Amino acid sequence: MHYAEIAIPDDRIPQAAVPAFQHVLDTYASETNKVAAVWRGFSEADLDFRPHPRSSTVADILKHQLLSERRFFGEFLGSPEPAAAEVLPAPLTTASATARLCELALPRLAFLAGRPEPWWLARVAFFDVERERIWIVWRRILHTAHHRTQLSVYLRLLGRRVPPTYGPTADATWDGADPTTSVDAAARR
């Protein structure tokens, strides 16, 4: 992948105490980079945009991402987190929200890196059920991807460039990009 801007470069991703869980740290950092790329596509004038009266605004989704990630990591995973009242930047802008997203992700990476295998596999409270911590982390990553994709659609509806996340888009490609858009491409081994 080729990204114009990387919020968390590879050299800032710590090594996991348990190598089998390194992919989790790498994926969390990568997803944070993808979210930052999408958020940068909005201007301050877009913060109140919503495609439908029952949809969330861009600002609502930025706030939800920051606050829900804090809750997942603090309440369900036990990582040290700032007080909830300190999570949202003031004023909320796309730049301040993006900076805060990355500021909060770096200590979480360090926290996750130090966890031993039994920690990852332990079942803990998750809302009204119990789940393994590794399941909770993947649920968090999937939740993040959901809202990133939601905002990618908002960008398209606003006529803005949609940045690449897993591969080229209609707005961004590069030599060597090989999207699977045909039966022939899907048949490759």
Secondary structure as UniProt FT lines:
FT   HELIX           10..12
FT   HELIX           19..21
FT   HELIX           22..39
FT   TURN            40..41
FT   HELIX           44..46
FT   TURN            47..48
FT   TURN            53..54
FT   HELIX           58..71
FT   HELIX           72..76
FT   HELIX           84..86
FT   HELIX           94..113
FT   HELIX           117..121
FT   STRAND          123..126
FT   TURN            127..128
FT   STRAND          129..132
FT   HELIX           133..157
FT   TURN            158..159
FT   TURN            175..176
FT   HELIX           183..186
//
